[in-house]
Amino acid sequence: MTDGVDKAAAQAAGMEPDRLGALIDHLDATYLASGKLAHMQLLVSRDEQPVLAAARGAARATGEPLRDDALFRIASMTKPITSVAFMMLVEEGKVALDTPVTDVIPEFADLRVGRGNRARPKQVMRMIDLLRHMSGLTYGLQRQTPIDARYRQLGLDEFQQKRTSDEFIADLARLPLEYSPGERWIYSVSTDVLGVVVERLSGMDLDAFFRARIFDPLGMIDTGFVLRDDQVERMTDAWRLNEDGERVIADLGARSGWRRQGRFLSGGGGLVSGVSDYHRFARMLLRGGELDGARLLRPDTVAMMRDNQLPGGSDLARYSTGMFSEADYNGVGFGLGFAMDLKSQEYYWGGVFSTFFWIDPIERLIGLFMTQLLPSSAYPVRADLRAGVRASIVDHRGVQTR
């Protein structure tokens, strides 16, 4: 392996090693050498075999080099895991996509719509609305309306919250929806609510459910809501851009907020993970719900999750009203837990710390990118990644595998 590219593996997989190397060089020059990012870790595999594995830069402000087994705050890359957990319960017959959310979250029975908090929703909120972010809930970080301002005041977006799951739901239930469920798409705390649904239906807290039903079966040994003592040395610092566009510390790895157990386990953004673990999760999805003999979902369930579930097969540009998301809108659909490119059929999602993953079911390709910079919209690194990897494919697959 040279400069992160496994030349033999890349050639065997029908990819051009020099183009993959050029992608790493571009990322190094554009984002690391310029100081835009402190570090990056990139893994690309085809047919589940790594062809590119690179770790660059400083893990912490004190200069320690980024390790291959570094740990990252994956934020909204938690959402696909929570969505898989919910779909496992669907397969078990404990819930359905069209189940009214009030069947499990009765606190939502008296929800209203709009700033006046008076109008009743035109239709009930269903579980599918939580999965595809058409519930009418929002995020405080949208910064568009008095409703999302109340989310910010109550701290409903925060990764670690002092409130319990029940208190989180109770606080949400006091606020109006931005719109009636099913009418519009807005990135929101919907998946946090979905995590509470998983807890109530399973009788387990989200950490215990994830551990027993997903992480242990898949061998995801480093993923969790709390950073263990034996993991601290591998935890990276996280940065954010201040008002002057300067990169400043947001969370120190050695004293990370993720070392403390919050009362609320955020199914929308609370996990810490690493490249190796998340690659196993992505491989399970690519394989149609199974990995190394552990089957989490049926192939048809995974296929449904990565199919566009927006009304009329439309794209986010037609239905989105929010300012912030982890995806572009034109030509992008949304399934049950992640977005998909309506043309290439790649499905993907990212986190607010600029982490990102994508899966191409036709080319049998997985891409993972880890770094730690708020906000994820700061630089077009995700578009650079996908374009660079796509340009490296010389042997294209013509038949989609489900």
C-alpha positions in Angstrom: 0.0 0.0 0.0 1.4 3.4 -1.0 0.1 6.7 0.3 -3.1 5.0 1.5 -3.9 3.3 -1.9 -3.7 -0.5 -2.1 -2.6 -0.6 -5.7 -3.2 -4.4 -6.2 -6.6 -4.3 -4.5 -7.7 -1.3 -6.5 -6.7 -2.8 -9.8 -8.4 -6.1 -8.9 -11.5 -4.1 -8.0 -11.6 -2.3 -11.3 -10.4 1.1 -10.0 -7.5 3.2 -11.1 -4.9 3.5 -8.3 -3.3 6.7 -9.6 -6.7 8.5 -9.6 -7.3 7.4 -6.0 -3.9 8.7 -5.1 -4.6 12.0 -6.8 -7.8 12.3 -4.7 -5.8 12.0 -1.5 -3.3 14.5 -2.8 -6.2 16.9 -3.6 -7.7 16.5 -0.2 -4.3 17.0 1.5 -3.6 20.2 -0.4 -7.1 21.7 -0.4 -8.2 20.9 3.2 -5.2 19.9 5.4 -2.3 22.0 4.1 -4.6 25.0 4.0 -5.6 24.5 7.6 -9.3 24.2 6.8 -9.4 20.8 8.4 -7.1 19.6 11.2 -7.3 15.9 10.1 -9.1 13.4 7.9 -9.6 9.7 7.7 -10.8 8.2 4.5 -11.8 4.6 3.7 -13.1 3.4 0.3 -13.9 -0.2 -0.4 -15.3 -2.1 -3.4 -17.0 -5.5 -3.0 -16.2 -4.9 0.7 -12.4 -4.9 0.1 -10.6 -1.7 1.0 -8.8 0.0 -1.9 -8.0 3.2 -0.1 -7.3 3.7 3.6 -5.7 7.0 4.7 -5.3 8.9 8.0 -3.8 12.3 7.8 -3.3 15.3 10.1 -3.3 16.0 13.8 -5.9 14.3 16.0 -5.6 17.0 18.6 -4.6 20.6 18.9 -1.5 19.4 20.8 -0.3 17.8 17.6 -0.7 14.0 18.0 -1.0 12.4 14.6 -4.3 10.9 13.7 -4.4 7.2 14.4 -6.0 4.5 12.2 -8.2 3.6 15.1 -9.2 7.2 16.0 -12.7 7.8 17.3 -15.0 10.6 16.2 -18.3 12.2 17.2 -20.5 10.9 14.3 -23.5 13.1 15.1 -26.2 12.5 12.5 -24.5 9.4 11.2 -26.3 8.0 14.3 -29.6 8.4 12.4 -29.2 5.4 10.0 -28.4 3.2 12.9 -31.6 4.3 14.8 -33.5 3.8 11.5 -32.2 0.2 11.2 -33.2 -0.4 14.8 -36.7 0.7 14.1 -37.0 -1.3 10.9 -35.9 -4.4 12.9 -39.0 -3.8 15.1 -41.1 -3.4 12.0 -40.0 -6.8 10.8 -40.9 -8.3 14.2 -44.4 -7.0 13.8 -44.2 -4.6 16.8 -44.9 -1.6 14.7 -45.6 -0.6 11.1 -44.6 2.4 8.9 -48.2 3.7 8.9 -48.7 3.3 12.6 -49.7 6.7 14.1 -46.9 8.0 16.3 -49.4 8.6 19.0 -49.9 4.9 19.4 -46.4 4.8 21.0 -46.0 8.5 21.9 -49.5 9.5 23.3 -48.0 12.8 24.5 -48.3 14.0 20.9 -52.1 13.5 20.8 -52.8 17.2 21.2 -50.1 18.7 18.9 -51.0 21.9 17.0 -49.5 23.5 13.9 -48.0 26.9 13.3 -46.9 29.9 15.3 -50.3 30.4 16.9 -50.3 26.9 18.3 -54.0 26.6 17.5 -54.6 24.7 14.3 -54.8 21.0 14.3 -52.7 18.9 11.9 -54.5 18.1 8.7 -53.3 14.5 9.0 -51.8 12.3 11.7 -48.1 11.9 12.2 -47.1 8.4 11.1 -43.8 6.5 11.8 -42.8 6.9 8.2 -42.9 10.6 8.7 -40.3 10.4 11.4 -38.1 8.2 9.2 -38.3 10.6 6.2 -38.3 13.9 8.2 -41.8 14.9 7.1 -43.2 14.9 10.7 -43.5 18.7 11.0 -40.9 18.7 13.8 -37.8 20.9 13.3 -34.3 21.7 14.6 -33.4 24.8 16.4 -30.4 25.1 14.1 -32.7 25.9 11.2 -32.9 29.5 12.5 -36.0 30.4 10.4 -39.0 30.7 12.7 -40.1 31.4 16.2 -40.8 27.7 16.6 -37.2 26.7 16.0 -36.1 29.5 18.3 -38.0 27.8 21.1 -36.1 24.6 20.2 -32.9 26.5 20.8 -34.1 28.0 24.0 -35.0 24.5 25.4 -31.8 22.9 24.1 -33.7 20.3 22.1 -30.9 19.9 19.6 -28.1 19.2 22.1 -26.2 15.9 22.0 -26.1 15.4 25.7 -29.3 16.5 27.5 -30.1 16.5 31.2 -33.7 15.6 30.6 -34.8 12.0 30.3 -36.4 10.6 27.1 -39.9 11.1 28.6 -39.0 14.7 29.5 -37.7 15.3 26.0 -41.0 14.1 24.5 -43.0 16.2 27.0 -41.1 19.3 26.1 -41.6 18.7 22.4 -45.3 18.1 22.9 -45.7 21.6 24.2 -44.4 23.1 21.0 -46.3 23.5 17.7 -45.3 21.7 14.5 -43.9 23.8 11.7 -46.4 22.2 9.3 -48.8 19.2 9.1 -47.1 15.8 8.8 -46.5 14.7 5.3 -46.7 18.2 3.8 -43.1 19.3 3.8 -39.6 18.0 4.5 -37.4 19.6 7.1 -34.4 18.2 8.8 -35.4 17.7 12.4 -35.4 15.9 15.7 -37.6 13.2 14.1 -35.0 10.5 14.5 -34.6 11.4 18.2 -38.3 10.8 18.6 -37.8 7.5 16.6 -35.2 6.5 19.2 -37.7 7.0 22.0 -40.2 4.8 20.0 -37.5 2.1 19.8 -37.0 2.4 23.6 -40.7 2.2 24.4 -41.5 -0.7 22.0 -38.4 -2.8 23.1 -38.4 -2.0 26.8 -34.7 -1.2 26.5 -32.8 2.1 26.5 -31.3 2.9 23.2 -27.7 2.1 24.3 -28.7 -1.4 25.4 -30.8 -2.0 22.3 -28.0 -0.9 20.0 -25.5 -3.0 21.9 -27.5 -6.2 22.0 -29.2 -6.0 18.6 -26.7 -4.2 16.3 -23.2 -3.5 17.7 -22.5 -6.9 19.2 -23.8 -8.9 16.3 -21.9 -6.8 13.8 -18.7 -6.6 15.9 -18.9 -2.9 16.3 -16.7 -2.8 19.4 -16.0 1.0 19.5 -19.4 2.5 18.9 -21.5 3.9 21.8 -23.1 6.9 23.4 -20.3 7.2 26.1 -16.6 7.2 25.6 -15.0 4.5 27.7 -11.9 5.2 29.8 -9.9 2.8 27.6 -10.9 4.8 24.5 -10.0 8.3 25.6 -6.5 8.3 24.0 -8.1 7.7 20.6 -10.8 10.4 20.8 -10.0 13.3 18.5 -10.5 17.0 19.3 -13.4 18.7 17.5 -13.2 22.2 16.0 -15.8 24.7 14.9 -15.6 27.9 12.7 -16.1 31.1 14.7 -17.8 34.2 13.3 -14.5 35.3 11.7 -14.1 32.0 9.9 -11.3 30.8 12.2 -11.0 27.2 13.4 -11.3 27.0 17.2 -11.8 24.1 19.6 -15.4 22.9 20.2 -14.7 19.8 22.3 -11.4 18.4 23.6 -10.8 14.7 23.1 -9.1 14.2 26.4 -11.9 16.0 28.3 -14.8 15.3 25.9 -18.4 15.8 26.8 -18.9 12.3 25.5 -17.1 10.9 28.5 -20.2 11.7 30.5 -23.4 9.7 30.4 -26.4 12.0 29.5 -29.9 11.1 30.7 -31.2 11.4 27.1 -29.7 9.1 24.5 -29.9 10.9 21.2 -31.0 8.6 18.4 -30.5 11.5 16.1 -26.9 12.4 16.9 -25.4 10.9 20.1 -22.9 8.3 19.0 -19.1 8.0 18.9 -17.6 5.6 16.4 -14.7 4.9 14.2 -14.0 4.1 10.5 -13.6 0.3 11.1 -16.9 0.0 13.0 -19.0 2.2 10.6 -17.6 0.3 7.7 -19.0 -2.9 9.2 -22.4 -1.2 9.5 -22.2 0.0 5.9 -21.2 -3.5 4.7 -24.3 -4.9 6.4 -26.4 -2.5 4.4 -24.6 -3.2 1.1 -25.1 -6.9 1.7 -28.8 -6.5 2.2 -29.0 -6.6 6.0 -26.5 -9.3 6.8 -22.8 -9.5 7.8 -20.7 -12.5 8.8 -23.7 -14.6 9.5 -25.5 -12.0 11.6 -28.7 -10.9 9.8 -30.3 -7.7 11.1 -32.8 -7.0 8.3 -34.2 -8.8 5.2 -32.9 -7.7 1.8 -36.3 -6.3 0.8 -36.4 -4.1 3.9 -33.0 -2.6 3.2 -34.1 -2.1 -0.4 -37.1 -0.2 0.8 -35.0 1.9 3.1 -32.8 3.1 0.3 -35.7 3.8 -2.1 -37.1 7.3 -2.4 -40.0 7.7 0.0 -40.9 11.3 -0.8 -44.5 11.8 -2.1 -44.7 11.1 -5.9 -41.1 10.1 -6.1 -40.1 13.8 -6.0 -36.9 15.3 -4.7 -36.0 17.4 -1.7 -36.0 20.6 -3.8 -39.8 20.1 -4.1 -40.5 19.5 -0.4 -37.8 21.0 1.7 -38.3 24.2 3.7 -35.3 24.1 6.0 -32.0 26.0 5.8 -29.8 23.2 7.0 -29.5 19.5 6.1 -26.7 17.0 5.5 -27.6 16.7 1.8 -28.2 18.8 -1.3 -31.8 19.1 -2.5 -31.9 19.0 -6.4 -32.1 15.4 -7.7 -31.9 14.0 -4.2 -34.6 11.8 -2.7 -35.0 10.6 0.9 -35.7 7.1 2.1 -36.1 5.6 5.5 -33.0 7.0 7.2 -30.8 8.5 4.6 -30.8 10.5 1.3 -30.2 9.0 -2.1 -29.1 10.4 -5.4 -32.0 9.8 -7.8 -29.7 9.3 -10.7 -26.8 7.3 -9.4 -28.8 5.5 -6.6 -26.0 6.1 -4.1 -27.4 6.5 -0.6 -25.7 8.5 2.1 -25.8 10.7 5.1 -23.4 12.8 7.2 -22.9 14.5 10.6 -22.6 18.1 11.6 -18.9 17.5 12.5 -18.4 16.9 8.8 -18.3 13.1 8.9 -19.9 11.4 5.9 -20.6 8.0 4.4 -22.1 6.8 1.1 -23.0 3.5 -0.4 -23.3 2.7 -4.1 -25.3 -0.4 -4.5 -24.6 -0.6 -8.3 -20.9 -0.2 -8.1 -20.7 -2.2 -4.9 -18.8 0.7 -3.3 -18.6 2.2 0.2 -17.0 5.5 1.1 -16.3 6.8 4.6 -14.9 10.1 5.6 -14.2 11.2 9.1 -13.0 14.6 10.4 -14.3 16.9 13.2 -15.3 20.4 12.1 -18.6 22.3 12.7 -20.5 23.1 10.6 -20.5 20.3 8.0 -21.5 22.9 5.3 -18.2 24.8 5.7 -16.4 23.2 2.7 -17.4 21.1 -0.3 -15.3 18.1 0.7 -18.2 15.6 0.3 -18.8 16.5 -3.3 -15.0 16.3 -3.9 -14.9 12.8 -2.4 -17.8 11.3 -4.3 -16.6 12.8 -7.6 -13.0 11.7 -7.1 -14.0 8.1 -6.2 -16.4 7.9 -9.1 -13.7 9.1 -11.5 -11.5 6.3 -10.3 -13.8 3.5 -11.4 -12.7 2.0 -14.7 -14.7 -1.2 -14.6 -18.3 -0.2 -14.1 -21.0 -2.6 -13.0 -24.1 -2.5 -15.1 -26.6 -4.4 -12.9 -27.9 -3.2 -9.6 -27.7 -5.8 -6.7 -30.3 -5.6 -4.1 
